[in-house]
Amino acid sequence: MHRHKIQSRQSIGKLLQYYNLQHHQHQQATTSIAPQYQQPCMKNFSHFSTSFFVMQQQQQTPSTSTSTTTTTTEEESSLLNKKYSQTLILPSTTFSMRANSVETEPKLQEICSKQLYTWQQQNLSNEKKFVLHDGPPYANGSLHMGHALNKILKDFVNRYKLLRGHKVHYIPGWDCHGLPIEMKAIHQGDDSSSKMSPTEIRRLAREFAEETIQRQRKDFERWGIMGDWDNYYTTMHPLFEARQLEVFLSKIGRAHV
């Protein structure tokens, strides 16, 4: 590093000799120029000469040169050891640098769906209510795009009503009666339907429906659908069946059937 500095000073010395020669020739050629135009050139030359003189004085003083070299080396060493991130003006935040969506997204969905529904039920006024009567899906298999379109559009409506200040009531449910569930249950069994009693078919259909409900519920919650998923209803629940029979009886009493 010191050898390079000496070579640099020698180069500056040659440059100064060339500058003096050019200045002398220029001064002879421009004697007719007004003094106010000559002053800036002389001022720049004077400043350059003074700077070079100070540089030569530092070179002639060994102790000062050694101290300067040591200081420069220490500064360069500290810059090399300094982390690049410490040279940038970055914001100070606890926000993670990584998205880590595998762990973060389920937590955000828990807040924006389940916890949000519970919060609005406990804190919003009963003066403005919005109840969504949802036609329940069949518990006969995995979800598909039709389920997604149905549930997500209804979730749009619920969240819009919530933003407008309504207390939203949405209790999801499943339709557990019908031939599609019975056919799925029979095909999963070892025996044919001709050898099975009606009681056995109903038992297999109930078990199949319960398993399907839990799988579909997990997927609906993963989609971020806001609702009371802990208190869902099923049409095969004894209480629900009893209420259906009561409604049917009332229709007969009114001659609607």
C-alpha positions in Angstrom: 0.0 0.0 0.0 2.9 2.4 0.9 4.7 1.6 -2.4 1.6 2.5 -4.4 1.3 5.8 -2.6 4.9 6.7 -3.5 4.2 5.9 -7.1 1.1 8.1 -7.0 3.1 11.0 -5.6 5.8 10.6 -8.4 3.0 10.7 -11.0 1.6 13.8 -9.4 5.0 15.4 -9.5 5.3 14.7 -13.3 1.9 16.1 -13.7 2.8 19.2 -11.8 5.9 19.8 -14.1 3.7 19.4 -17.2 1.1 21.7 -15.7 3.8 24.4 -14.9 5.0 24.2 -18.5 1.6 24.5 -20.0 0.7 27.3 -17.6 3.9 29.2 -18.6 3.1 28.8 -22.3 -0.5 29.8 -21.7 0.5 32.9 -19.7 2.7 34.0 -22.6 0.0 33.5 -25.1 -2.8 35.2 -23.1 -1.1 38.4 -22.0 -3.7 40.3 -23.8 -6.6 38.7 -21.9 -8.3 40.8 -19.3 -7.2 40.2 -15.6 -10.6 39.1 -14.5 -10.4 36.1 -16.8 -6.9 35.2 -15.8 -7.7 35.2 -12.1 -9.7 31.9 -11.9 -6.9 30.0 -13.8 -4.3 31.4 -11.4 -6.5 30.6 -8.4 -6.9 26.9 -9.5 -3.1 26.6 -10.1 -2.3 28.1 -6.7 -4.7 25.7 -5.0 -3.2 22.7 -6.8 0.4 23.8 -6.0 -0.4 24.3 -2.3 -2.0 20.8 -2.1 1.0 19.2 -3.7 3.4 21.1 -1.3 1.5 19.8 1.7 1.7 16.3 0.3 5.4 16.5 -0.1 5.8 17.8 3.5 3.9 14.8 4.8 6.1 12.5 2.7 9.3 14.0 4.2 8.0 13.3 7.7 8.4 9.6 8.4 6.5 9.5 11.7 3.5 11.2 10.2 3.5 9.0 7.1 3.7 5.9 9.1 0.8 7.1 11.3 -1.3 8.0 8.3 -0.6 4.6 6.7 -1.5 2.8 9.9 -4.7 4.8 10.3 -5.7 4.1 6.7 -5.0 0.4 7.0 -7.2 0.3 10.1 -10.0 2.1 8.4 -9.8 -0.3 5.4 -9.7 -3.3 7.7 -12.8 -2.1 9.6 -14.6 -1.5 6.3 -13.7 -5.0 5.1 -14.9 -6.6 8.3 -18.1 -4.6 8.4 -21.2 -6.4 7.3 -22.9 -5.2 4.1 -26.3 -5.0 5.9 -24.8 -2.4 8.3 -24.1 0.0 5.4 -27.7 0.2 4.4 -30.4 2.3 6.0 -33.1 -0.4 6.6 -36.3 -0.1 8.7 -36.3 -1.6 12.2 -39.2 -4.0 12.4 -40.2 -7.3 14.0 -41.9 -8.4 10.7 -40.4 -11.7 9.5 -38.1 -11.5 6.5 -39.6 -14.9 5.3 -43.2 -15.4 4.3 -43.3 -18.9 5.9 -46.8 -19.3 4.6 -47.0 -23.0 5.7 -47.2 -21.8 9.3 -48.4 -18.2 8.9 -51.4 -18.7 6.7 -53.3 -21.1 9.0 -52.8 -18.6 11.9 -54.1 -15.7 9.8 -57.1 -17.8 8.7 -57.9 -18.6 12.3 -58.0 -14.9 13.1 -59.8 -13.7 10.0 -62.4 -16.5 10.0 -63.2 -18.3 13.2 -62.1 -15.7 15.7 -63.7 -12.9 13.6 -67.1 -14.7 13.6 -66.9 -15.2 17.4 -65.9 -11.6 18.0 -68.7 -10.1 15.9 -71.2 -12.3 17.7 -70.1 -11.1 21.1 -69.5 -7.4 20.3 -72.0 -6.2 17.6 -75.4 -5.0 18.4 -78.6 -7.1 17.8 -80.3 -4.1 16.1 -78.9 -5.1 12.7 -78.9 -8.8 12.0 -78.1 -10.8 8.9 -79.0 -14.5 8.7 -77.8 -16.6 5.8 -79.9 -19.7 5.3 -77.5 -21.9 3.4 -78.6 -24.9 1.4 -76.5 -27.7 2.8 -74.2 -29.8 0.6 -74.5 -33.6 0.4 -72.0 -35.5 2.6 -71.2 -37.9 -0.2 -67.6 -37.2 -1.2 -64.8 -34.7 -1.5 -65.3 -31.1 -2.4 -65.1 -29.8 -5.9 -65.3 -26.5 -7.8 -69.0 -26.3 -7.4 -68.6 -26.3 -3.6 -65.9 -23.6 -3.9 -68.1 -21.3 -6.0 -71.1 -21.8 -3.7 -69.4 -21.2 -0.4 -67.0 -18.5 -1.4 -69.7 -16.4 -3.0 -71.8 -16.7 0.1 -68.8 -15.8 2.2 -68.5 -12.6 0.2 -72.0 -11.7 1.2 -71.4 -12.4 4.9 -68.3 -10.4 5.0 -69.9 -7.5 3.2 -72.8 -7.4 5.6 -70.3 -7.5 8.5 -68.4 -4.5 7.1 -71.8 -2.7 6.9 -72.3 -3.2 10.7 -74.6 -6.3 10.7 -74.3 -9.1 13.1 -73.9 -12.2 10.9 -75.5 -15.5 11.7 -74.3 -18.4 9.6 -74.5 -22.0 10.8 -73.3 -24.4 8.2 -74.8 -27.9 7.8 -74.9 -31.1 5.7 -77.6 -33.0 4.0 -77.1 -36.6 5.1 -80.2 -38.3 3.5 -80.6 -39.6 0.0 -79.6 -42.2 -2.4 -76.1 -40.8 -3.3 -74.8 -41.4 0.2 -76.3 -44.9 0.4 -74.7 -45.8 -3.0 -71.3 -44.6 -1.8 -71.7 -46.5 1.5 -72.8 -49.8 -0.3 -69.9 -49.7 -2.8 -67.4 -49.3 0.1 -68.8 -52.4 1.9 -67.7 -56.0 1.3 -71.2 -57.4 0.7 -73.7 -56.6 -2.0 -76.9 -54.6 -1.2 -79.0 -57.7 -1.8 -77.5 -59.4 1.2 -77.7 -56.3 3.5 -80.6 -55.4 5.7 -82.0 -51.8 5.7 -80.6 -51.3 9.2 -77.1 -52.3 8.0 -77.4 -50.0 5.0 -78.4 -47.1 7.2 -75.5 -47.8 9.6 -72.9 -47.8 6.8 -74.5 -44.6 5.3 -74.3 -42.8 8.7 -70.6 -43.8 9.2 -69.7 -42.7 5.7 -71.6 -39.4 6.1 -69.9 -38.6 9.5 -66.4 -39.3 8.0 -67.2 -37.1 4.9 -68.6 -34.3 7.1 -65.3 -34.0 9.0 -63.3 -34.0 5.8 -65.4 -31.4 4.1 -65.5 -29.2 7.2 -61.7 -29.2 7.4 -61.5 -28.1 3.7 -64.2 -25.4 4.1 -62.3 -23.9 7.1 -59.1 -24.1 5.1 -60.8 -22.0 2.4 -61.3 -19.3 5.0 -65.1 -19.6 5.0 -66.4 -17.6 8.1 -69.1 -19.4 10.1 -70.0 -21.2 13.3 -68.2 -24.4 12.4 -68.3 -25.7 16.0 -72.1 -25.8 16.0 -72.9 -27.1 12.6 -76.1 -29.1 12.0 -76.7 -32.4 10.1 -80.0 -33.7 8.8 -79.4 -37.1 10.3 -79.3 -35.7 13.9 -82.3 -37.1 15.9 -83.3 -33.6 17.1 -83.2 -32.3 13.5 -85.3 -35.2 12.3 -87.9 -34.6 15.1 -88.2 -31.0 14.2 -88.7 -31.9 10.5 -91.6 -34.2 11.6 -93.1 -31.4 13.6 -93.1 -29.1 10.6 -94.6 -31.8 8.4 -97.3 -32.4 11.0 -98.1 -28.7 11.1 -98.5 -28.6 7.3 -101.0 -31.5 7.5 -103.0 -29.6 10.2 -103.2 -26.6 7.7 -104.2 -28.8 4.8 -101.0 -28.0 2.9 -100.3 -31.6 2.3 
